[in-house]
Amino acid sequence: MQRSKAESYIGFCIRAGKLTCGFNAVATLHKDVYLLLLCGTASENAVKQALSLRGRFGCEMIVLRGKTLEDAVGKANCKLAAVRDMNLAKAILSATDEIYTKYSGGNI
C-alpha cells in the first residue's frame, strides 16, 4: 500500500527528531509545537486532554481516521503526537485527505 503525502511528512519529522509522541511527553513541552496529531481511536478523556493541549499551544490539530497513529509513527499505543517544526507542520496540513483530517471543532 502506498503512503500518503502526510504520512511521508510525518516520516520526515521522525527522522529529523521533530516529533514528540505520547500525552505525557507532549504535556512537558513548553513551546515550539506547531501541530498536534490525534488518533481517531483515542478515548473521550484523551480527546479532552488533546483539546486542552491544543488551546495551550495555540496550534492546529489533525485527527487520523481509518488508520491509527501508532501505524503512522511506528510507536505502540501512541494516541497523540506533536510536530515541533513549522515547515513540516505546514506541509502536513497542506496534505490532508480523508485519513488525515483537520480538526475544526465538534465531536471527534
PyMOL commands that place a pseudoatom at each C-alpha (Angstrom):
pseudoatom trace, name=CA, resn=MET, resi=1, chain=A, elem=C, hetatm=0, pos=[0.000, 0.000, 0.000]
pseudoatom trace, name=CA, resn=GLN, resi=2, chain=A, elem=C, hetatm=0, pos=[1.282, 3.423, -0.953]
pseudoatom trace, name=CA, resn=ARG, resi=3, chain=A, elem=C, hetatm=0, pos=[1.908, 6.008, 1.748]
pseudoatom trace, name=CA, resn=SER, resi=4, chain=A, elem=C, hetatm=0, pos=[0.070, 9.292, 1.662]
pseudoatom trace, name=CA, resn=LYS, resi=5, chain=A, elem=C, hetatm=0, pos=[1.923, 12.603, 1.468]
pseudoatom trace, name=CA, resn=ALA, resi=6, chain=A, elem=C, hetatm=0, pos=[1.011, 13.421, 5.062]
pseudoatom trace, name=CA, resn=GLU, resi=7, chain=A, elem=C, hetatm=0, pos=[2.464, 10.118, 6.236]
pseudoatom trace, name=CA, resn=SER, resi=8, chain=A, elem=C, hetatm=0, pos=[5.674, 10.811, 4.312]
pseudoatom trace, name=CA, resn=TYR, resi=9, chain=A, elem=C, hetatm=0, pos=[5.971, 14.209, 6.003]
pseudoatom trace, name=CA, resn=ILE, resi=10, chain=A, elem=C, hetatm=0, pos=[5.438, 12.534, 9.386]
pseudoatom trace, name=CA, resn=GLY, resi=11, chain=A, elem=C, hetatm=0, pos=[8.323, 10.227, 8.495]
pseudoatom trace, name=CA, resn=PHE, resi=12, chain=A, elem=C, hetatm=0, pos=[10.471, 13.294, 7.795]
pseudoatom trace, name=CA, resn=CYS, resi=13, chain=A, elem=C, hetatm=0, pos=[9.545, 14.629, 11.252]
pseudoatom trace, name=CA, resn=ILE, resi=14, chain=A, elem=C, hetatm=0, pos=[10.616, 11.381, 12.872]
pseudoatom trace, name=CA, resn=ARG, resi=15, chain=A, elem=C, hetatm=0, pos=[13.958, 11.321, 11.054]
pseudoatom trace, name=CA, resn=ALA, resi=16, chain=A, elem=C, hetatm=0, pos=[14.586, 14.988, 11.889]
pseudoatom trace, name=CA, resn=GLY, resi=17, chain=A, elem=C, hetatm=0, pos=[13.793, 14.397, 15.571]
pseudoatom trace, name=CA, resn=LYS, resi=18, chain=A, elem=C, hetatm=0, pos=[10.929, 16.898, 15.450]
pseudoatom trace, name=CA, resn=LEU, resi=19, chain=A, elem=C, hetatm=0, pos=[8.075, 14.588, 16.515]
pseudoatom trace, name=CA, resn=THR, resi=20, chain=A, elem=C, hetatm=0, pos=[7.187, 14.053, 20.170]
pseudoatom trace, name=CA, resn=CYS, resi=21, chain=A, elem=C, hetatm=0, pos=[4.951, 11.030, 20.823]
pseudoatom trace, name=CA, resn=GLY, resi=22, chain=A, elem=C, hetatm=0, pos=[2.682, 10.422, 23.812]
pseudoatom trace, name=CA, resn=PHE, resi=23, chain=A, elem=C, hetatm=0, pos=[0.480, 12.559, 26.048]
pseudoatom trace, name=CA, resn=ASN, resi=24, chain=A, elem=C, hetatm=0, pos=[2.980, 12.841, 28.890]
pseudoatom trace, name=CA, resn=ALA, resi=25, chain=A, elem=C, hetatm=0, pos=[5.861, 13.807, 26.597]
pseudoatom trace, name=CA, resn=VAL, resi=26, chain=A, elem=C, hetatm=0, pos=[3.751, 16.395, 24.752]
pseudoatom trace, name=CA, resn=ALA, resi=27, chain=A, elem=C, hetatm=0, pos=[2.454, 17.842, 28.035]
pseudoatom trace, name=CA, resn=THR, resi=28, chain=A, elem=C, hetatm=0, pos=[6.031, 18.525, 29.189]
pseudoatom trace, name=CA, resn=LEU, resi=29, chain=A, elem=C, hetatm=0, pos=[6.741, 20.709, 26.136]
pseudoatom trace, name=CA, resn=HIS, resi=30, chain=A, elem=C, hetatm=0, pos=[6.595, 24.464, 26.703]
pseudoatom trace, name=CA, resn=LYS, resi=31, chain=A, elem=C, hetatm=0, pos=[6.889, 25.976, 23.232]
pseudoatom trace, name=CA, resn=ASP, resi=32, chain=A, elem=C, hetatm=0, pos=[7.516, 25.299, 19.553]
pseudoatom trace, name=CA, resn=VAL, resi=33, chain=A, elem=C, hetatm=0, pos=[4.542, 22.972, 18.996]
pseudoatom trace, name=CA, resn=TYR, resi=34, chain=A, elem=C, hetatm=0, pos=[3.039, 23.742, 15.605]
pseudoatom trace, name=CA, resn=LEU, resi=35, chain=A, elem=C, hetatm=0, pos=[0.702, 20.793, 15.035]
pseudoatom trace, name=CA, resn=LEU, resi=36, chain=A, elem=C, hetatm=0, pos=[-0.906, 18.022, 17.080]
pseudoatom trace, name=CA, resn=LEU, resi=37, chain=A, elem=C, hetatm=0, pos=[-1.756, 14.629, 15.599]
pseudoatom trace, name=CA, resn=LEU, resi=38, chain=A, elem=C, hetatm=0, pos=[-4.549, 12.747, 17.376]
pseudoatom trace, name=CA, resn=CYS, resi=39, chain=A, elem=C, hetatm=0, pos=[-5.557, 9.152, 16.773]
pseudoatom trace, name=CA, resn=GLY, resi=40, chain=A, elem=C, hetatm=0, pos=[-9.233, 8.733, 15.936]
pseudoatom trace, name=CA, resn=THR, resi=41, chain=A, elem=C, hetatm=0, pos=[-9.413, 5.788, 18.371]
pseudoatom trace, name=CA, resn=ALA, resi=42, chain=A, elem=C, hetatm=0, pos=[-8.449, 7.935, 21.374]
pseudoatom trace, name=CA, resn=SER, resi=43, chain=A, elem=C, hetatm=0, pos=[-10.729, 7.783, 24.416]
pseudoatom trace, name=CA, resn=GLU, resi=44, chain=A, elem=C, hetatm=0, pos=[-13.023, 10.632, 25.443]
pseudoatom trace, name=CA, resn=ASN, resi=45, chain=A, elem=C, hetatm=0, pos=[-10.653, 11.712, 28.206]
pseudoatom trace, name=CA, resn=ALA, resi=46, chain=A, elem=C, hetatm=0, pos=[-7.703, 11.627, 25.793]
pseudoatom trace, name=CA, resn=VAL, resi=47, chain=A, elem=C, hetatm=0, pos=[-9.633, 13.850, 23.381]
pseudoatom trace, name=CA, resn=LYS, resi=48, chain=A, elem=C, hetatm=0, pos=[-10.356, 16.345, 26.172]
pseudoatom trace, name=CA, resn=GLN, resi=49, chain=A, elem=C, hetatm=0, pos=[-6.700, 16.412, 27.140]
pseudoatom trace, name=CA, resn=ALA, resi=50, chain=A, elem=C, hetatm=0, pos=[-5.654, 16.860, 23.493]
pseudoatom trace, name=CA, resn=LEU, resi=51, chain=A, elem=C, hetatm=0, pos=[-8.059, 19.786, 23.099]
pseudoatom trace, name=CA, resn=SER, resi=52, chain=A, elem=C, hetatm=0, pos=[-6.626, 21.329, 26.258]
pseudoatom trace, name=CA, resn=LEU, resi=53, chain=A, elem=C, hetatm=0, pos=[-3.082, 20.980, 24.894]
pseudoatom trace, name=CA, resn=ARG, resi=54, chain=A, elem=C, hetatm=0, pos=[-4.230, 22.432, 21.559]
pseudoatom trace, name=CA, resn=GLY, resi=55, chain=A, elem=C, hetatm=0, pos=[-5.507, 25.503, 23.390]
pseudoatom trace, name=CA, resn=ARG, resi=56, chain=A, elem=C, hetatm=0, pos=[-2.335, 25.792, 25.435]
pseudoatom trace, name=CA, resn=PHE, resi=57, chain=A, elem=C, hetatm=0, pos=[-0.055, 25.673, 22.386]
pseudoatom trace, name=CA, resn=GLY, resi=58, chain=A, elem=C, hetatm=0, pos=[-2.409, 27.609, 20.091]
pseudoatom trace, name=CA, resn=CYS, resi=59, chain=A, elem=C, hetatm=0, pos=[-1.839, 25.208, 17.216]
pseudoatom trace, name=CA, resn=GLU, resi=60, chain=A, elem=C, hetatm=0, pos=[-3.852, 23.194, 14.694]
pseudoatom trace, name=CA, resn=MET, resi=61, chain=A, elem=C, hetatm=0, pos=[-4.808, 19.558, 15.226]
pseudoatom trace, name=CA, resn=ILE, resi=62, chain=A, elem=C, hetatm=0, pos=[-5.224, 16.711, 12.757]
pseudoatom trace, name=CA, resn=VAL, resi=63, chain=A, elem=C, hetatm=0, pos=[-7.343, 13.651, 13.561]
pseudoatom trace, name=CA, resn=LEU, resi=64, chain=A, elem=C, hetatm=0, pos=[-6.481, 10.348, 11.891]
pseudoatom trace, name=CA, resn=ARG, resi=65, chain=A, elem=C, hetatm=0, pos=[-9.488, 8.366, 10.713]
pseudoatom trace, name=CA, resn=GLY, resi=66, chain=A, elem=C, hetatm=0, pos=[-9.313, 4.870, 9.249]
pseudoatom trace, name=CA, resn=LYS, resi=67, chain=A, elem=C, hetatm=0, pos=[-5.698, 4.458, 10.353]
pseudoatom trace, name=CA, resn=THR, resi=68, chain=A, elem=C, hetatm=0, pos=[-4.140, 4.520, 13.794]
pseudoatom trace, name=CA, resn=LEU, resi=69, chain=A, elem=C, hetatm=0, pos=[-1.452, 6.979, 14.775]
pseudoatom trace, name=CA, resn=GLU, resi=70, chain=A, elem=C, hetatm=0, pos=[0.714, 4.146, 16.052]
pseudoatom trace, name=CA, resn=ASP, resi=71, chain=A, elem=C, hetatm=0, pos=[0.857, 2.761, 12.483]
pseudoatom trace, name=CA, resn=ALA, resi=72, chain=A, elem=C, hetatm=0, pos=[1.843, 6.163, 11.123]
pseudoatom trace, name=CA, resn=VAL, resi=73, chain=A, elem=C, hetatm=0, pos=[4.617, 6.847, 13.656]
pseudoatom trace, name=CA, resn=GLY, resi=74, chain=A, elem=C, hetatm=0, pos=[5.711, 3.307, 14.477]
pseudoatom trace, name=CA, resn=LYS, resi=75, chain=A, elem=C, hetatm=0, pos=[5.219, 3.626, 18.244]
pseudoatom trace, name=CA, resn=ALA, resi=76, chain=A, elem=C, hetatm=0, pos=[2.961, 1.218, 20.124]
pseudoatom trace, name=CA, resn=ASN, resi=77, chain=A, elem=C, hetatm=0, pos=[-0.144, 2.719, 21.793]
pseudoatom trace, name=CA, resn=CYS, resi=78, chain=A, elem=C, hetatm=0, pos=[0.617, 6.239, 20.531]
pseudoatom trace, name=CA, resn=LYS, resi=79, chain=A, elem=C, hetatm=0, pos=[-2.554, 8.354, 20.602]
pseudoatom trace, name=CA, resn=LEU, resi=80, chain=A, elem=C, hetatm=0, pos=[-1.062, 11.872, 20.396]
pseudoatom trace, name=CA, resn=ALA, resi=81, chain=A, elem=C, hetatm=0, pos=[1.996, 13.343, 18.716]
pseudoatom trace, name=CA, resn=ALA, resi=82, chain=A, elem=C, hetatm=0, pos=[3.334, 16.886, 18.443]
pseudoatom trace, name=CA, resn=VAL, resi=83, chain=A, elem=C, hetatm=0, pos=[5.141, 18.278, 15.402]
pseudoatom trace, name=CA, resn=ARG, resi=84, chain=A, elem=C, hetatm=0, pos=[7.838, 20.725, 16.500]
pseudoatom trace, name=CA, resn=ASP, resi=85, chain=A, elem=C, hetatm=0, pos=[8.876, 22.065, 13.086]
pseudoatom trace, name=CA, resn=MET, resi=86, chain=A, elem=C, hetatm=0, pos=[6.848, 24.854, 11.484]
pseudoatom trace, name=CA, resn=ASN, resi=87, chain=A, elem=C, hetatm=0, pos=[7.574, 23.951, 7.855]
pseudoatom trace, name=CA, resn=LEU, resi=88, chain=A, elem=C, hetatm=0, pos=[6.802, 20.260, 8.316]
pseudoatom trace, name=CA, resn=ALA, resi=89, chain=A, elem=C, hetatm=0, pos=[3.597, 21.155, 10.164]
pseudoatom trace, name=CA, resn=LYS, resi=90, chain=A, elem=C, hetatm=0, pos=[2.524, 23.347, 7.235]
pseudoatom trace, name=CA, resn=ALA, resi=91, chain=A, elem=C, hetatm=0, pos=[3.369, 20.540, 4.814]
pseudoatom trace, name=CA, resn=ILE, resi=92, chain=A, elem=C, hetatm=0, pos=[1.307, 18.010, 6.769]
pseudoatom trace, name=CA, resn=LEU, resi=93, chain=A, elem=C, hetatm=0, pos=[-1.619, 20.447, 6.942]
pseudoatom trace, name=CA, resn=SER, resi=94, chain=A, elem=C, hetatm=0, pos=[-1.462, 21.000, 3.195]
pseudoatom trace, name=CA, resn=ALA, resi=95, chain=A, elem=C, hetatm=0, pos=[-1.529, 17.228, 2.577]
pseudoatom trace, name=CA, resn=THR, resi=96, chain=A, elem=C, hetatm=0, pos=[-4.735, 16.472, 4.491]
pseudoatom trace, name=CA, resn=ASP, resi=97, chain=A, elem=C, hetatm=0, pos=[-7.034, 13.874, 2.926]
pseudoatom trace, name=CA, resn=GLU, resi=98, chain=A, elem=C, hetatm=0, pos=[-9.799, 11.501, 4.026]
pseudoatom trace, name=CA, resn=ILE, resi=99, chain=A, elem=C, hetatm=0, pos=[-7.491, 9.807, 6.557]
pseudoatom trace, name=CA, resn=TYR, resi=100, chain=A, elem=C, hetatm=0, pos=[-5.697, 12.908, 7.872]
pseudoatom trace, name=CA, resn=THR, resi=101, chain=A, elem=C, hetatm=0, pos=[-8.478, 15.408, 8.573]
pseudoatom trace, name=CA, resn=LYS, resi=102, chain=A, elem=C, hetatm=0, pos=[-8.055, 18.849, 10.100]
pseudoatom trace, name=CA, resn=TYR, resi=103, chain=A, elem=C, hetatm=0, pos=[-9.976, 19.293, 13.359]
pseudoatom trace, name=CA, resn=SER, resi=104, chain=A, elem=C, hetatm=0, pos=[-12.376, 22.206, 13.114]
pseudoatom trace, name=CA, resn=GLY, resi=105, chain=A, elem=C, hetatm=0, pos=[-14.389, 21.786, 16.293]
pseudoatom trace, name=CA, resn=GLY, resi=106, chain=A, elem=C, hetatm=0, pos=[-17.191, 19.496, 17.376]
pseudoatom trace, name=CA, resn=ASN, resi=107, chain=A, elem=C, hetatm=0, pos=[-17.083, 15.779, 18.114]
pseudoatom trace, name=CA, resn=ILE, resi=108, chain=A, elem=C, hetatm=0, pos=[-14.119, 13.658, 17.130]
for i in range(1, 108): cmd.bond("trace and resi %d" % i, "trace and resi %d" % (i + 1))
show_as sticks, trace
zoom trace
